[in-house]
């Protein structure tokens, strides 16, 4: 699984970005239900506006990053499956046909000849790995651990996507609330301009007051446009995370719920350390890092297996055909071949004497020399072989020792990455917890400031309407109130997002 080394920095940067009407950085969350197959049919979009939960579920079904993680897990599964099949015997069949021209050695008769010869060779071989230092078994276990880690990578991708969607969704809600506040100020400005115009016609105020009111309206109209742009960009970000086409992006609508203020929400029921203890037992990136440590240890065992002898068993069967091979066949007739003279014994002397004009003969069958047939040659040339092969490593350029040392270093690297993953998780939770407390305190302070500045603004409005305050000072009081309201709204949504991050780490569902 790819490690997000800059994740704590992204979380910290996201807080500042949210406070500046920017995008909140994605965070990691707790495990979600198992991902569907990569080839699953994308889920249909809801008929009405998206709630946060509906947006998350739709994104999990359609986002390409999650699909990529699913395909990577399928590759790991195929690797595991192949390593299991490597325990089975191997079997192969081979066949060849060749033509030899000129002087050559017949492959079956092993005689020199000078003629065109066609030859066929057929063979079938089988092999079985009897012992290889337990490398096959340890490879299967290692690939099994890698496959489990790949499945957890899917969960991690889904968690990151879920909080990405939540971040963009809350950014949209923040833009909506700031837009409403700016539009209210626009309405106030227009009413103030109408009132100032009446006072100007009555001679109660100077013309500069009307100009100041009109300038304030123009400034607030810029704030409205800024809030609209920020809201639309957040909506576009949600649509991109959901992988919507252009038509659906243009028609995308999001539900805007009424969210409680931070002082109306229940307090956090656990501290940062308690949340971390829960998270490290449920977060997929931690489990995946531990599995990869075990996988690296199995790689050590695979490398050490090269120190052991290797024993394998093989069997083969082979035959062939040559057009140069000939055979002698009987012709069903015979010929008499003289075999020598006939002798008889003299009864008196006992000495054998040749009988003149008489010879002995032997009847011998006649033969024809013809090419031997294909089927007959294949049958007569059939051969079989069984073999055991033992290989004992002695010196191989220190390759085995070097591979073992590399695997040991790989295990240490995996252990460091696992420890780094836990450290990042702890720091992220600590940062989120500290940011939540800071946002809660900032909201409380901003709320008191809004109450005080609201009172001051109403007093300034009365004085301005009575001609006792110039337009510049009145606009300053109004801008101070608007700034405090914006800060209070930003602190509210920052606190809500941080609470959602902490709740997600504690195993709570992601919903508003």
Secondary structure, DSSP 8 states (H G I E B T S, - for coil): ----TTHHHHHHHHHHHHHTT-----------S----TT-------SS-B-HHHHHHHHHHH-HHHHHHHHHHHHHHHHHHHHHHTTS-EEEEEEEEEEE-SEEE-TTT--EEES-EEEEEEEEEEEEEEESTTHHHHHHHHHHHHHHHHHHHHHHHHHHHHHHHHHHHHHHHHHHHHHHHHHHHHHHHHHHHHHHHHHHHTTSS-HHHHHHHHHHHHHHHHHHHHHHHHHHHHHHHHHHHTT--HHHHHH--B-------GGGS---SS-HHHHHHHHTTT-HHHHHHHHHHHHHHHHHHHHHGGGS-EEEEEEEEEEEEETT-EEEEEEEEEEEEEEEEEEEE-TTT--EEEEEEEEEEEEEEEEEEEE--HHHHHHHT-EEEEEEEEE----STTHHHHHHHHHHHHHHHHHHHHHHHHHHHHHHHHHHHHHHHHHHHHHHHHHHHHHHHHHHHHHHHHHHHTTSS-HHHHHHHHHHHHHHHHHHHHHHHHHHHHHHHHHHHTT-----
